[in-house]
Amino acid sequence: MSDDVTDSYRSSLDDLKMNSKPQISMLTMLAEDHEQFASDIVRVIEEQIKKILFFNVFRAESHPQMVDVKHM
């Protein structure tokens, strides 16, 4: 069950490409509905943050002219 919940959360989080209140609310409700898997959900969020930070650093080093400072 934990794998199903984390996979669903990861997939929904991957779909989040901009600040979307409906998507963020859905992610919040999913986390609240599966509180027993909180540590797994937190791990998924941490992985997503690391992935985005890595992408932004890589993009900044590869194409400094493309970096939007507002999103860092």
MOPAC internal coordinates of N, CA, C and O (Angstrom, degrees):
PM7 1SCF
backbone

  N    0.0000 0     0.00 0     0.00 0    0    0    0
  C    1.4482 1     0.00 0     0.00 0    1    0    0
  C    1.5242 1   111.46 1     0.00 0    2    1    0
  O    1.2310 1   120.32 1   138.57 1    3    2    1
  N    1.3114 1   117.00 1   -41.43 1    3    2    1
  C    1.4655 1   120.56 1   179.86 1    5    3    2
  C    1.5277 1   111.07 1   -58.60 1    6    5    3
  O    1.2310 1   120.39 1   138.41 1    7    6    5
  N    1.3313 1   116.87 1   -41.59 1    7    6    5
  C    1.4685 1   119.96 1   179.79 1    9    7    6
  C    1.5233 1   111.12 1   -63.64 1   10    9    7
  O    1.2310 1   120.07 1   140.79 1   11   10    9
  N    1.3246 1   117.47 1   -39.21 1   11   10    9
  C    1.4649 1   120.68 1   178.60 1   13   11   10
  C    1.5238 1   110.90 1   -63.08 1   14   13   11
  O    1.2310 1   120.98 1   136.04 1   15   14   13
  N    1.3224 1   115.74 1   -43.96 1   15   14   13
  C    1.4650 1   120.55 1  -178.80 1   17   15   14
  C    1.5223 1   110.20 1   -66.32 1   18   17   15
  O    1.2310 1   120.18 1   132.44 1   19   18   17
  N    1.3159 1   117.26 1   -47.56 1   19   18   17
  C    1.4698 1   119.60 1  -178.21 1   21   19   18
  C    1.5258 1   111.22 1   -67.14 1   22   21   19
  O    1.2310 1   120.13 1   142.80 1   23   22   21
  N    1.3279 1   117.35 1   -37.20 1   23   22   21
  C    1.4639 1   119.71 1   177.23 1   25   23   22
  C    1.5291 1   110.71 1   -64.34 1   26   25   23
  O    1.2310 1   120.54 1   138.15 1   27   26   25
  N    1.3174 1   116.57 1   -41.85 1   27   26   25
  C    1.4578 1   121.12 1   178.16 1   29   27   26
  C    1.5237 1   110.68 1   -64.31 1   30   29   27
  O    1.2310 1   120.72 1   136.10 1   31   30   29
  N    1.3209 1   116.23 1   -43.90 1   31   30   29
  C    1.4642 1   120.67 1   179.67 1   33   31   30
  C    1.5262 1   110.16 1   -64.64 1   34   33   31
  O    1.2310 1   120.35 1   135.64 1   35   34   33
  N    1.3212 1   116.94 1   -44.36 1   35   34   33
  C    1.4710 1   121.78 1   179.67 1   37   35   34
  C    1.5240 1   110.42 1   -60.49 1   38   37   35
  O    1.2310 1   120.38 1   135.20 1   39   38   37
  N    1.3010 1   116.89 1   -44.80 1   39   38   37
  C    1.4575 1   121.63 1  -179.79 1   41   39   38
  C    1.5287 1   110.97 1   -62.35 1   42   41   39
  O    1.2310 1   120.74 1   134.97 1   43   42   41
  N    1.3217 1   116.19 1   -45.03 1   43   42   41
  C    1.4650 1   120.08 1   179.10 1   45   43   42
  C    1.5242 1   111.03 1   -65.84 1   46   45   43
  O    1.2310 1   120.38 1   141.48 1   47   46   45
  N    1.3129 1   116.87 1   -38.52 1   47   46   45
  C    1.4596 1   120.89 1   178.79 1   49   47   46
  C    1.5261 1   110.82 1   -67.36 1   50   49   47
  O    1.2310 1   120.18 1   142.65 1   51   50   49
  N    1.3219 1   117.27 1   -37.35 1   51   50   49
  C    1.4679 1   121.04 1   177.43 1   53   51   50
  C    1.5273 1   111.07 1   -64.20 1   54   53   51
  O    1.2310 1   120.47 1   150.00 1   55   54   53
  N    1.3339 1   116.71 1   -30.00 1   55   54   53
  C    1.4621 1   121.19 1   179.26 1   57   55   54
  C    1.5230 1   112.76 1   -74.99 1   58   57   55
  O    1.2310 1   120.40 1   164.54 1   59   58   57
  N    1.3137 1   116.85 1   -15.46 1   59   58   57
  C    1.4615 1   121.43 1  -178.04 1   61   59   58
  C    1.5357 1   108.53 1   -78.62 1   62   61   59
  O    1.2310 1   120.91 1   -75.44 1   63   62   61
  N    1.3151 1   115.86 1   104.56 1   63   62   61
  C    1.4667 1   121.28 1  -176.06 1   65   63   62
  C    1.5192 1   113.13 1  -107.58 1   66   65   63
  O    1.2310 1   120.34 1   166.09 1   67   66   65
  N    1.3246 1   116.96 1   -13.91 1   67   66   65
  C    1.4581 1   121.60 1   177.84 1   69   67   66
  C    1.5201 1   107.63 1  -152.74 1   70   69   67
  O    1.2310 1   120.31 1    -6.82 1   71   70   69
  N    1.3152 1   117.01 1   173.18 1   71   70   69
  C    1.4545 1   120.28 1   178.53 1   73   71   70
  C    1.5227 1   109.29 1   -67.33 1   74   73   71
  O    1.2310 1   121.03 1   -76.33 1   75   74   73
  N    1.3120 1   115.63 1   103.67 1   75   74   73
  C    1.4603 1   121.45 1  -178.74 1   77   75   74
  C    1.5245 1   107.87 1  -124.19 1   78   77   75
  O    1.2310 1   120.94 1   -73.14 1   79   78   77
  N    1.3270 1   115.81 1   106.86 1   79   78   77
  C    1.4603 1   119.93 1  -177.93 1   81   79   78
  C    1.5296 1   112.18 1   -55.30 1   82   81   79
  O    1.2310 1   118.46 1   136.31 1   83   82   81
  N    1.3298 1   120.54 1   -43.69 1   83   82   81
  C    1.4645 1   119.09 1   179.20 1   85   83   82
  C    1.5352 1   113.13 1   -61.22 1   86   85   83
  O    1.2310 1   120.36 1   138.87 1   87   86   85
  N    1.3308 1   116.91 1   -41.13 1   87   86   85
  C    1.4715 1   119.80 1   179.35 1   89   87   86
  C    1.5261 1   111.16 1   -68.68 1   90   89   87
  O    1.2310 1   120.48 1   138.43 1   91   90   89
  N    1.3167 1   116.68 1   -41.57 1   91   90   89
  C    1.4584 1   120.23 1   179.57 1   93   91   90
  C    1.5232 1   110.21 1   -66.01 1   94   93   91
  O    1.2310 1   120.10 1   140.45 1   95   94   93
  N    1.3229 1   117.41 1   -39.55 1   95   94   93
  C    1.4708 1   121.20 1   176.96 1   97   95   94
  C    1.5215 1   110.74 1   -62.98 1   98   97   95
  O    1.2310 1   120.48 1   139.38 1   99   98   97
  N    1.3319 1   116.70 1   -40.62 1   99   98   97
  C    1.4578 1   120.77 1   178.57 1  101   99   98
  C    1.5290 1   110.98 1   -64.27 1  102  101   99
  O    1.2310 1   120.47 1   138.47 1  103  102  101
  N    1.3377 1   116.70 1   -41.53 1  103  102  101
  C    1.4650 1   120.83 1   177.38 1  105  103  102
  C    1.5318 1   110.79 1   -63.77 1  106  105  103
  O    1.2310 1   120.77 1   140.21 1  107  106  105
  N    1.3203 1   116.14 1   -39.79 1  107  106  105
  C    1.4577 1   120.83 1   177.85 1  109  107  106
  C    1.5247 1   110.60 1   -63.31 1  110  109  107
  O    1.2310 1   120.41 1   134.44 1  111  110  109
  N    1.3254 1   116.82 1   -45.56 1  111  110  109
  C    1.4674 1   120.37 1   179.59 1  113  111  110
  C    1.5281 1   111.37 1   -64.38 1  114  113  111
  O    1.2310 1   120.57 1   140.13 1  115  114  113
  N    1.3102 1   116.51 1   -39.87 1  115  114  113
  C    1.4611 1   120.19 1   178.10 1  117  115  114
  C    1.5219 1   110.38 1   -61.19 1  118  117  115
  O    1.2310 1   120.41 1   136.53 1  119  118  117
  N    1.3235 1   116.83 1   -43.47 1  119  118  117
  C    1.4712 1   120.85 1   178.22 1  121  119  118
  C    1.5267 1   110.74 1   -65.09 1  122  121  119
  O    1.2310 1   120.15 1   137.70 1  123  122  121
  N    1.3238 1   117.32 1   -42.30 1  123  122  121
  C    1.4684 1   120.70 1   179.14 1  125  123  122
  C    1.5172 1   111.91 1   -64.85 1  126  125  123
  O    1.2310 1   120.58 1   141.76 1  127  126  125
  N    1.3337 1   116.50 1   -38.24 1  127  126  125
  C    1.4650 1   120.75 1  -179.39 1  129  127  126
  C    1.5247 1   112.44 1   -70.33 1  130  129  127
  O    1.2310 1   120.17 1   160.12 1  131  130  129
  N    1.3189 1   117.27 1   -19.88 1  131  130  129
  C    1.4675 1   121.82 1  -177.48 1  133  131  130
  C    1.5245 1   110.63 1  -125.17 1  134  133  131
  O    1.2310 1   121.44 1  -132.53 1  135  134  133
  N    1.3026 1   114.85 1    47.47 1  135  134  133
  C    1.4614 1   121.48 1  -177.18 1  137  135  134
  C    1.5279 1   112.36 1   -55.76 1  138  137  135
  O    1.2310 1   120.34 1   150.33 1  139  138  137
  N    1.3241 1   116.95 1   -29.67 1  139  138  137
  C    1.4633 1   120.35 1  -179.40 1  141  139  138
  C    1.5325 1   112.13 1   -66.34 1  142  141  139
  O    1.2310 1   120.39 1   165.63 1  143  142  141
  N    1.3303 1   116.85 1   -14.37 1  143  142  141
  C    1.4611 1   121.13 1   178.28 1  145  143  142
  C    1.5288 1   111.05 1  -109.45 1  146  145  143
  O    1.2310 1   120.43 1  -155.18 1  147  146  145
  N    1.3211 1   116.78 1    24.82 1  147  146  145
  C    1.4708 1   121.73 1  -175.18 1  149  147  146
  C    1.5223 1   112.35 1   -55.13 1  150  149  147
  O    1.2310 1   120.17 1   135.79 1  151  150  149
  N    1.3253 1   117.27 1   -44.21 1  151  150  149
  C    1.4706 1   118.80 1  -177.99 1  153  151  150
  C    1.5273 1   111.21 1   -64.02 1  154  153  151
  O    1.2310 1   119.96 1   144.43 1  155  154  153
  N    1.3274 1   117.68 1   -35.57 1  155  154  153
  C    1.4681 1   120.68 1   177.81 1  157  155  154
  C    1.5273 1   110.66 1   -69.11 1  158  157  155
  O    1.2310 1   120.39 1   139.44 1  159  158  157
  N    1.3214 1   116.87 1   -40.56 1  159  158  157
  C    1.4631 1   121.19 1   179.41 1  161  159  158
  C    1.5245 1   110.07 1   -66.10 1  162  161  159
  O    1.2310 1   120.15 1   138.90 1  163  162  161
  N    1.3207 1   117.32 1   -41.10 1  163  162  161
  C    1.4647 1   120.84 1   176.92 1  165  163  162
  C    1.5264 1   109.99 1   -61.18 1  166  165  163
  O    1.2310 1   120.07 1   139.24 1  167  166  165
  N    1.3154 1   117.47 1   -40.76 1  167  166  165
  C    1.4710 1   121.29 1   178.54 1  169  167  166
  C    1.5349 1   110.11 1   -61.54 1  170  169  167
  O    1.2310 1   120.05 1   138.50 1  171  170  169
  N    1.3245 1   117.51 1   -41.50 1  171  170  169
  C    1.4602 1   121.75 1   178.28 1  173  171  170
  C    1.5302 1   110.37 1   -62.02 1  174  173  171
  O    1.2310 1   120.55 1   136.56 1  175  174  173
  N    1.3341 1   116.56 1   -43.44 1  175  174  173
  C    1.4658 1   120.89 1   178.80 1  177  175  174
  C    1.5250 1   110.32 1   -64.01 1  178  177  175
  O    1.2310 1   120.07 1   136.50 1  179  178  177
  N    1.3274 1   117.48 1   -43.50 1  179  178  177
  C    1.4675 1   120.88 1   178.21 1  181  179  178
  C    1.5219 1   111.26 1   -61.09 1  182  181  179
  O    1.2310 1   120.25 1   138.59 1  183  182  181
  N    1.3211 1   117.13 1   -41.41 1  183  182  181
  C    1.4674 1   121.01 1   178.71 1  185  183  182
  C    1.5280 1   110.36 1   -62.56 1  186  185  183
  O    1.2310 1   120.66 1   139.69 1  187  186  185
  N    1.3256 1   116.34 1   -40.31 1  187  186  185
  C    1.4663 1   120.75 1  -179.65 1  189  187  186
  C    1.5302 1   110.48 1   -65.83 1  190  189  187
  O    1.2310 1   120.42 1   137.62 1  191  190  189
  N    1.3198 1   116.80 1   -42.38 1  191  190  189
  C    1.4684 1   120.82 1   178.48 1  193  191  190
  C    1.5254 1   110.09 1   -61.40 1  194  193  191
  O    1.2310 1   120.36 1   134.51 1  195  194  193
  N    1.3292 1   116.92 1   -45.49 1  195  194  193
  C    1.4695 1   120.39 1   179.35 1  197  195  194
  C    1.5252 1   111.09 1   -61.85 1  198  197  195
  O    1.2310 1   120.61 1   138.91 1  199  198  197
  N    1.3259 1   116.43 1   -41.09 1  199  198  197
  C    1.4586 1   120.66 1  -179.71 1  201  199  198
  C    1.5283 1   110.60 1   -63.61 1  202  201  199
  O    1.2310 1   120.24 1   136.69 1  203  202  201
  N    1.3158 1   117.14 1   -43.31 1  203  202  201
  C    1.4609 1   121.16 1  -179.88 1  205  203  202
  C    1.5246 1   110.85 1   -68.18 1  206  205  203
  O    1.2310 1   120.44 1   137.42 1  207  206  205
  N    1.3212 1   116.77 1   -42.58 1  207  206  205
  C    1.4677 1   119.59 1   177.61 1  209  207  206
  C    1.5221 1   110.91 1   -61.47 1  210  209  207
  O    1.2310 1   120.09 1   136.69 1  211  210  209
  N    1.3293 1   117.44 1   -43.31 1  211  210  209
  C    1.4603 1   121.10 1   178.33 1  213  211  210
  C    1.5244 1   110.06 1   -60.83 1  214  213  211
  O    1.2310 1   120.57 1   134.86 1  215  214  213
  N    1.3272 1   116.52 1   -45.14 1  215  214  213
  C    1.4625 1   120.60 1  -179.78 1  217  215  214
  C    1.5258 1   110.36 1   -60.62 1  218  217  215
  O    1.2310 1   120.21 1   135.29 1  219  218  217
  N    1.3391 1   117.20 1   -44.71 1  219  218  217
  C    1.4615 1   120.09 1  -178.74 1  221  219  218
  C    1.5189 1   111.99 1   -66.23 1  222  221  219
  O    1.2310 1   119.71 1   141.42 1  223  222  221
  N    1.3226 1   118.17 1   -38.58 1  223  222  221
  C    1.4626 1   121.07 1   177.37 1  225  223  222
  C    1.5244 1   109.63 1   -66.59 1  226  225  223
  O    1.2310 1   120.36 1   135.08 1  227  226  225
  N    1.3316 1   116.92 1   -44.92 1  227  226  225
  C    1.4591 1   121.15 1   178.89 1  229  227  226
  C    1.5190 1   110.38 1   -60.47 1  230  229  227
  O    1.2310 1   120.50 1   135.49 1  231  230  229
  N    1.3257 1   116.65 1   -44.51 1  231  230  229
  C    1.4604 1   121.18 1  -179.78 1  233  231  230
  C    1.5256 1   110.39 1   -64.18 1  234  233  231
  O    1.2310 1   120.14 1   139.82 1  235  234  233
  N    1.3224 1   117.33 1   -40.18 1  235  234  233
  C    1.4645 1   121.22 1   179.82 1  237  235  234
  C    1.5213 1   111.24 1   -64.45 1  238  237  235
  O    1.2310 1   120.67 1   140.78 1  239  238  237
  N    1.3280 1   116.32 1   -39.22 1  239  238  237
  C    1.4595 1   119.85 1  -179.64 1  241  239  238
  C    1.5229 1   111.62 1   -74.27 1  242  241  239
  O    1.2310 1   120.39 1   144.73 1  243  242  241
  N    1.3223 1   116.85 1   -35.27 1  243  242  241
  C    1.4621 1   120.99 1  -177.08 1  245  243  242
  C    1.5166 1   112.76 1   -81.71 1  246  245  243
  O    1.2310 1   121.07 1   141.15 1  247  246  245
  N    1.3294 1   115.56 1   -38.85 1  247  246  245
  C    1.4634 1   121.06 1  -174.45 1  249  247  246
  C    1.5273 1   109.64 1  -141.10 1  250  249  247
  O    1.2310 1   120.01 1  -106.39 1  251  250  249
  N    1.3149 1   117.59 1    73.61 1  251  250  249
  C    1.4738 1   119.38 1  -175.72 1  253  251  250
  C    1.5245 1   113.09 1   -57.75 1  254  253  251
  O    1.2310 1   119.65 1   152.25 1  255  254  253
  N    1.3169 1   118.28 1   -27.75 1  255  254  253
  C    1.4505 1   120.45 1  -179.93 1  257  255  254
  C    1.5345 1   112.72 1   -71.25 1  258  257  255
  O    1.2310 1   119.92 1   164.11 1  259  258  257
  N    1.3318 1   117.75 1   -15.89 1  259  258  257
  C    1.4665 1   121.68 1  -177.48 1  261  259  258
  C    1.5251 1   113.11 1   -94.18 1  262  261  259
  O    1.2310 1   119.84 1   173.45 1  263  262  261
  N    1.2929 1   117.90 1    -6.55 1  263  262  261
  C    1.4640 1   120.78 1  -174.69 1  265  263  262
  C    1.5243 1   109.39 1   -75.41 1  266  265  263
  O    1.2310 1   121.33 1   -51.82 1  267  266  265
  N    1.3110 1   115.07 1   128.18 1  267  266  265
  C    1.4543 1   122.33 1   175.11 1  269  267  266
  C    1.5184 1   106.86 1  -100.18 1  270  269  267
  O    1.2310 1   120.17 1   -74.44 1  271  270  269
  N    1.3068 1   117.29 1   105.56 1  271  270  269
  C    1.4599 1   122.11 1  -173.15 1  273  271  270
  C    1.5220 1   110.96 1   -60.27 1  274  273  271
  O    1.2310 1   119.00 1   151.50 1  275  274  273
  N    1.3084 1   119.52 1   -28.50 1  275  274  273
  C    1.4588 1   122.34 1  -179.56 1  277  275  274
  C    1.5227 1   111.94 1   -61.27 1  278  277  275
  O    1.2310 1   119.73 1   155.27 1  279  278  277
  N    1.3191 1   118.11 1   -24.73 1  279  278  277
  C    1.4676 1   121.47 1  -175.82 1  281  279  278
  C    1.5091 1   113.30 1   -99.83 1  282  281  279
  O    1.2310 1   119.64 1  -167.27 1  283  282  281
  N    1.2976 1   118.29 1    12.73 1  283  282  281
  C    1.4647 1   120.67 1   179.55 1  285  283  282
  C    1.4899 1   111.03 1  -106.63 1  286  285  283
  O    1.2310 1   120.10 1   180.00 1  287  286  285

